[in-house]
Amino acid sequence: MFDYQIVNGCQTSNVLYNNKSGSNVQKVHIPIKLIATTDDDVKTRITLATNNQTPIKKEQLAALTAFQRTLEEYYNSYSGEDRIYYERRAKQFNSDSSILKTKIITLPFQIKSFASMFLNEPHNVTSFFGLIVRRLNEKKMPIFNEDHAFAPYYLSAFAYYKLEGQFRRNNIDRAYKKVKFHILMLFRLLNESEGLPPLNNQKKMEGYCGSLYTILSDDAKSLKAFKKCINIIDNADFNMDDKQDLKLVSKTKNLVEYALANRG
């Protein structure tokens, strides 16, 4: 064999369709492989094992886990005007015109908001998201752990949605969009009623996140809370116009220390 090409099923089907009227198409032999299963875990393993020709982004691979599917169901347990939607699979809501794009939380933004708000890593999601994804796939970062409570994932995404809404309505200067993930971290630190429980403690996390959700669901209260976060950024040893300050863990620690000392 020489000058051969490896093609996938979509390419093959497209070529056959375009040549359906050809005189020799009936002579073509196409090898196919069919795998039928109702086991979602088997489907996931097949997808990962055959992910060669069209590589899936690493953060998309995370969407194939059982935790992700259950997290999507947790999102769906909420209702009302403030409901948000978890896009576990890329473009899964594209055909539903009833869902506003601003209410859709993609997998990358779920990772970014959670890592910022509950792991205190806004410096990494702002400038080194690739590092976050690599650590996630190497099981070196506590995100999407099987025993984690779902409440902090929803809350961090909801906080991101509410903050973006304040920016869209020009209630907050858009210059602060560059530190939006730092604001999410500060919001939790400044408004928590108790210390952060273990991420795998379902009952305590529900209560912890519930009090923060109450603030976020009220536009006036959430705006006041976000502005307090901005005040911390303005007065701490942190320059949001310096790209290095956005990247440095030491500057994030400065924000945390200043926030804890001034959250009264």
N, C-alpha and C positions, 0 to 999 in steps of 0.2 A: 504494500500500500504506500502511496506517496501523495503529497498535496491533499491530505485528508483534513477534515474539520470535525471538531467535536461540537455537537449542537445539543440544545436542550429541547424539551418537549414543546415549548411555545414556538421556538424557531421552526422546528420540524412541522408542526401543525400549520404554521403560517405559509411555509413554502408549499406544502401539499395543497392547501386551499387555493393559493395563487396559480397552481398548475393543474387544477382539478379537471380542466378540459383537455389537457395534453394527451397525446396519443400513447405515451409510454407510462403514464402514471399508474396504470393497473399492474405494471410489471415491477413496481418498486416494492421491496420488502423492508419493513420497518420493525426492528426489535423493540419491544415494549416490556416494561416491568410494572406490574400492578400489586400494590400492597393495600389490603383492606383490613382495617382495625377500628374498633370503637374505643380503644384504650388511649387516652390522651397522653399518657406517659410514653407509650410506644411511638405515637405521632411525633412527640418532641424529640425523642432520641433519633428518629429517622431524619428529621429536619436538620439536626445538628450534624449527623454523620454524613449527610449528602450535601452539605453546604460548601460546595467547592467551586462550581462554575460562577454563581452569582452570590458573592459573599454577603452575608447579612451583617449589618453593623452590630458590634458587640453589645451595645445597649439594647438592641432589638432582641438579642438572644435571651436576655433576662425576661422578656415578655412571655416566654414560652413556659415558664415555671408555674407550678401549681399555686404558689403564693400569689402570683400575678392575677391569675384567674379569680381567686377568692377576693383579692383586693378590688378588682373591678366590680364584683358583686357587692362589696361593702360600699363603694361609691353609689351604687344603684339603690341602696337602702335609704338614701337621702331624697328629699323631695322639696318642692317649693321654688320660689324665684331664685334663690341662691344656689340651687343645685348645680354641681359641676360634673363633668363626664371624664372618665379615665380612658384615654386612647391607648389601650394595651397593645393593639396591633396598628401599625401605621395605616392611616387613612380610613379607619374602620367606620368613621361617621361621615365620610364625604358624601354619601348618597342621602343623608338625612338633613334636609334643608330646615327642619324645625329647630335644630340645635345651633345656637350661636357659636361661632368659632372661638370667641373669647372665653367660652365656658369649657372648652376642651383642654384637658391637661395631657400633654404628650409624655411619653416615657422619659425623655431627657429632662423635661422640666419637673417631673416627679422626683427624679434623682437629685436634681439641683436644689429644689426647695427643701427636700427632706435632709440632705447633707448639710445645708446651711442652717436650717432651723433647729435640728436635733443633734447634729454632730459638730456644730460650730466650725464649719469649713467653708465659709463663703469665699475665702481667698482661692480655694481650689476650683470651685465651680465657676468662678468668674473668669479665670485665666488658664486653668489646667484641667479642664473637664476630661480630657483624654486620660489623665492620671486617675481620676475618679473611676472611670469605666474600667481601666485596666485592673485597679485594685478590687473593683466589684467582681470582675470575672475570675480573678485569682483568689476569691474568697477572703480577701484581706481587709474588707471594709464591711461594717455591719449595716448593710442595706439589703432589704428583701430576705432577711433571715426567716426560715420557716416558722420559728416560734415568736416572731415579732407581732405585737398588736397592730391592728390596721389604723387605729385612730390617729397616730402621729403622721402617717402618710397622707391621710385625707386632710388633716388640719393644716399641714405645711402647704399642700397644694391649694387649699381654700384661702390661706393667707396670701399666697402668690396672686391668686385671682382677684382678691379684694384690693391688694396694693396696686395691681395693674389698672383696676377700675378707677382708683383715685388719680392715677396718672392721666388716664384717658379723659377724665372730667376736669383736668387742670387744677385739681385741688392741692396737688403737690407738684412742685417745680420738677419738670422732666429731667433737669440736670442730675437729679438724684437716682435716675434709672440705673446709672452705672454701679450704684451700690445697693440695688434692690435686694440682693441676697444677704447683704450685711444687715439690712433693715429687718428682714425676716428673723434672723438670729436674735437681734436686739429686742424685737417684739416679744419673743418668748421669755427672754431674760428679765425684761422690765415688767411683765404682766403675770408671770406665774405666781400662783398662790402658795405653792410649796415646791420643794426640790424635785428635780426631774426623776420620775420613777424609772425602774429598769424597763427597757423597751419591750421585754417579753412578759411584762405584768399587765395582762389584759384589763383587769378591773381598775387598777390604779391609773393606767394610761387613759382609760375612758373618762375618768373623773378629772384628771389633769388637763386633758385636751378640751373637755367640755366647758370649763371656765374660760379658756382662751377663745373657744368658738363663740361663746356668748358675746364677747367684745367684738370679734370680727363680723358677726352677723348684723351688728348695728353700725350703720355707715358713719354716724357722728362719733361714736365711741372709737371705732377703728381709725378714723382720720386723726383724732386726737392722739391715739396711741402711736400711730406711725410718725406723727410730727414730733413726738417726744423722742422717738428713735433718731430722727434727723437731728434733733438738738444734741444728742449724744455724739453723733458723727461730727457735728460742727465744732464741738468743744473738746473732744478727746484729742490725744496725740495721734491724729489720723488725717491725712490729706487725700480726699477722694479724687482730686485732680492729678495726683501722682500715681502713675501706673504701677510703680513698685509697691506703694502702700496697699494697693488693691490685691497684690499677690502675696504679701508677706504674712506668715503666720504670726510673727511678733506683733504686727499692727492689729491683727484680729484680736490677739490677747489684750492689747491696749484698750480696744473697744469694750471687750468683756469686762475688764477690771474697772473701767470708768463707769460702765453701765451699772455694775453691781454696787458701786459706791454711791451712785446717784439715782437709785430707783425708788426712793422714798416718795 
